[in-house]
Amino acid sequence: MPTRFSKTRKHRGHVSAGHGRVGKHRKHPGGRGMAGGQLASLLPEDVREKYVSGEAKDTAPVIDLLNLGYSKLLGKGRLPEFPFVVRARYVSKLAERKITEAGGVIELVA
């Protein structure tokens, strides 16, 4: 696109060039791309609390990674003390070892 057709040309001569005087056009507030927001647990808080407190003893929670948008399970991080079932397409050796040591089960889904 030629420079003369760009929208910034229309803003020349106007003080804040469409970015507002109060808010201002600052670099990248909130980060770039998919940055942030990855601190939430994959298990909902009320479901997790039920299993941590020991209320539910007969069943284990099922975490379906495909529904959550993940296909491979990696082994970084710590696991809760209660057993759970994980459904994933691919699982690393470290993740498999950690889950089985915690008493959990891995279901491979095609």
Secondary structure by P-SEA (a helix, b strand, c coil): ccccccccccccccccccccccccccccccccccccccccccccaaaaaaaaacccccbbbbbbcccccccccccccccccbbbbbbbccccaaaaaaaaaabbbbbbcc
